[in-house]
Amino acid sequence: MTRIYKMLLSIPLLLCTYFASAADIALKPEQIRPLLNGQTVPAGLQVQDSAGKTVDLSALLSQQKTILVFYRGGWCPYCNTQLAGLRDITPQLQKLGYRILAISPELPAASAKSEQMTKDAALNYQLLSDANLQALQGFGIAYYMDAATEKTYKNTYGIKLTYDATGQAVLPAPAVFIISKTGEIQFSYVHINYKTRLQPRLLLLAAELANQ
């Protein structure tokens, strides 16, 4: 393992020293417990494609090594900038043999809209919906939005959020995972500040090094 790759592996902001049950939803972003490098993606996680068809995420990941991105939704300008940047490096990632998937808790219809037009251009990779929150919880990046922020997002900005069975709004901490065909996490970047995203050049470098 090269020195640069070791540096890249240290980029993620890991906030806890142990890994808890992935079924937990953190009370706030500072308490998330993401999957770590070397761990395996849980089996049985189901998401939906932009047409509303149920997809077994583990089965999808087993087909091809994958760049998996979690974002908050098409209503988030930081997410749209990230998705556009990912679109720009998709050809290079595909040449390295990667499939690119991006998941948000939005409903499939919203994913379809973002897929068709993000930053004035269509995306060249697949968006998936995790409205049932299985993938967010399985990867350990789900947290509850505080009531004041939820009220502002809903009433002031008209944002359609996703709620769990308790009626609380849930969001993912923005995250990027490089995953092998066997489901092993080879690289991860998770940040509790939704404004801070992994830059495309760093992702491309991490993908190149993980591919060696």
C-alpha positions in Angstrom: 0.0 0.0 0.0 1.5 3.3 -1.0 2.0 6.3 1.3 -0.5 8.3 -0.7 -3.2 5.7 -0.4 -2.6 5.5 3.3 -3.1 9.3 3.4 -6.3 9.0 1.5 -7.6 6.3 3.8 -7.1 8.8 6.7 -9.3 11.5 5.1 -12.7 10.3 6.5 -13.8 12.0 9.6 -14.5 9.0 11.9 -16.1 10.2 15.1 -16.3 7.0 17.2 -13.8 4.4 18.1 -16.1 1.5 17.8 -18.8 0.2 15.4 -22.3 -0.2 16.7 -25.4 -1.8 15.2 -26.0 -0.5 11.7 -29.8 -0.5 12.4 -29.3 2.6 14.6 -30.2 6.1 13.5 -27.9 8.6 15.2 -29.6 11.4 17.2 -27.3 13.9 15.4 -24.6 13.7 12.7 -21.7 13.7 15.3 -22.9 10.3 16.5 -23.0 8.4 13.2 -21.0 5.2 13.0 -20.2 4.5 9.3 -18.9 1.2 7.8 -15.2 1.2 8.0 -12.6 0.2 5.5 -12.3 -3.6 5.4 -15.9 -4.2 6.5 -18.5 -5.8 4.3 -21.7 -4.2 3.1 -24.7 -5.8 4.9 -26.8 -8.2 2.8 -30.5 -7.7 2.1 -30.4 -3.9 1.7 -33.2 -2.9 -0.8 -33.4 0.4 -2.7 -35.4 1.6 -5.7 -34.4 2.8 -9.1 -35.7 6.0 -10.6 -38.7 4.0 -12.1 -39.7 2.7 -8.7 -38.4 -0.8 -9.2 -37.0 -2.6 -6.1 -33.3 -3.4 -6.4 -31.2 -5.6 -4.1 -28.2 -3.4 -3.4 -25.9 -6.3 -2.5 -26.7 -8.1 -5.7 -26.1 -5.0 -7.7 -22.7 -4.4 -6.0 -21.7 -8.0 -6.7 -21.9 -7.4 -10.4 -19.1 -4.9 -10.6 -16.8 -2.9 -8.4 -18.6 0.3 -7.4 -18.3 3.9 -6.4 -21.2 4.5 -4.1 -22.2 8.0 -3.2 -24.8 9.0 -0.6 -26.3 12.5 -0.9 -29.1 14.4 0.8 -31.4 15.1 -2.1 -31.8 17.0 -5.4 -33.0 20.0 -3.3 -29.5 20.4 -1.8 -27.2 22.7 -3.8 -24.0 21.1 -2.3 -25.3 17.7 -3.4 -26.0 18.9 -7.0 -22.5 20.3 -7.2 -21.1 17.0 -6.1 -23.3 15.0 -8.5 -22.2 17.3 -11.4 -18.5 16.8 -10.4 -19.0 13.1 -10.3 -20.6 13.2 -13.8 -17.4 14.9 -15.1 -15.1 12.0 -13.9 -17.5 9.2 -14.7 -15.8 8.3 -18.0 -12.4 7.9 -16.2 -14.0 5.8 -13.5 -15.7 3.6 -16.0 -12.4 3.0 -17.8 -11.1 1.8 -14.4 -14.0 -0.7 -14.3 -16.2 1.0 -11.8 -20.0 1.3 -11.8 -21.2 4.7 -10.3 -24.3 4.7 -8.1 -25.7 7.6 -6.0 -28.3 7.1 -3.3 -30.5 9.6 -1.5 -33.6 9.1 0.8 -35.8 10.9 -1.8 -38.6 9.2 -3.5 -37.9 7.6 -6.9 -39.7 10.4 -8.8 -37.3 12.9 -7.3 -34.3 10.7 -8.2 -35.6 10.5 -11.8 -35.8 14.3 -12.0 -32.2 14.7 -10.7 -31.0 12.0 -13.0 -32.4 13.9 -16.0 -31.1 17.3 -15.1 -28.4 18.3 -12.5 -26.5 21.5 -13.0 -28.0 22.0 -16.5 -27.0 18.6 -17.8 -28.2 15.0 -17.6 -26.2 12.6 -15.4 -24.3 9.7 -17.0 -24.7 7.3 -14.0 -27.5 5.8 -11.9 -29.4 7.4 -9.0 -31.2 5.2 -6.5 -33.9 6.0 -3.9 -33.6 4.8 -0.3 -36.9 6.2 0.9 -37.2 3.2 3.3 -33.9 4.2 4.8 -32.4 0.6 4.7 -29.2 1.6 2.9 -28.6 4.7 5.0 -28.9 2.6 8.2 -26.9 -0.3 6.7 -24.0 2.0 6.0 -24.3 3.6 9.4 -24.7 7.2 8.1 -28.3 8.0 9.0 -29.2 10.6 11.6 -32.2 12.5 12.8 -32.7 16.1 11.7 -33.3 18.4 14.6 -36.9 19.7 14.9 -36.0 23.4 14.3 -34.1 22.6 11.1 -36.8 20.2 9.9 -39.4 22.9 10.4 -37.4 25.4 8.4 -36.7 23.0 5.6 -40.3 22.0 5.4 -42.2 25.2 6.0 -39.8 27.9 4.7 -38.2 26.0 1.8 -40.9 23.5 1.0 -38.5 20.6 1.0 -40.0 17.1 1.0 -38.0 15.2 3.6 -38.0 11.5 4.4 -39.4 10.3 7.7 -39.0 7.0 9.6 -41.7 5.1 11.5 -41.4 7.5 14.5 -42.3 10.5 12.3 -38.8 12.0 12.5 -37.0 13.4 9.5 -33.8 11.4 8.6 -30.9 12.4 6.5 -27.6 10.8 5.5 -24.2 12.3 6.3 -22.7 12.8 2.8 -20.5 9.9 2.1 -18.5 8.1 -0.7 -17.5 4.4 -0.6 -15.4 2.4 -3.0 -16.6 -1.1 -2.9 -15.2 -4.4 -4.3 -17.3 -7.0 -6.0 -17.2 -9.0 -2.8 -18.8 -6.1 -1.0 -15.7 -5.0 0.9 -15.3 -1.3 1.7 -11.9 -0.4 0.1 -12.1 3.4 0.7 -14.6 5.6 2.5 -15.1 9.3 3.0 -17.8 10.5 5.4 -18.2 14.0 6.8 -20.7 15.4 9.3 -20.6 18.8 7.7 -22.9 18.6 4.7 -21.1 21.5 3.0 -17.8 19.5 2.9 -17.6 17.0 0.0 -14.9 14.8 -1.4 -13.4 16.5 -4.4 -13.6 14.7 -7.8 -9.8 14.6 -8.3 -9.3 13.0 -4.9 -12.0 10.4 -5.6 -10.4 9.6 -8.9 -7.0 9.2 -7.3 -8.5 6.9 -4.6 -10.2 4.8 -7.3 -7.0 4.5 -9.2 -5.0 3.4 -6.2 -7.7 1.0 -5.0 -7.7 -0.5 -8.5 -4.0 -1.5 -8.2 
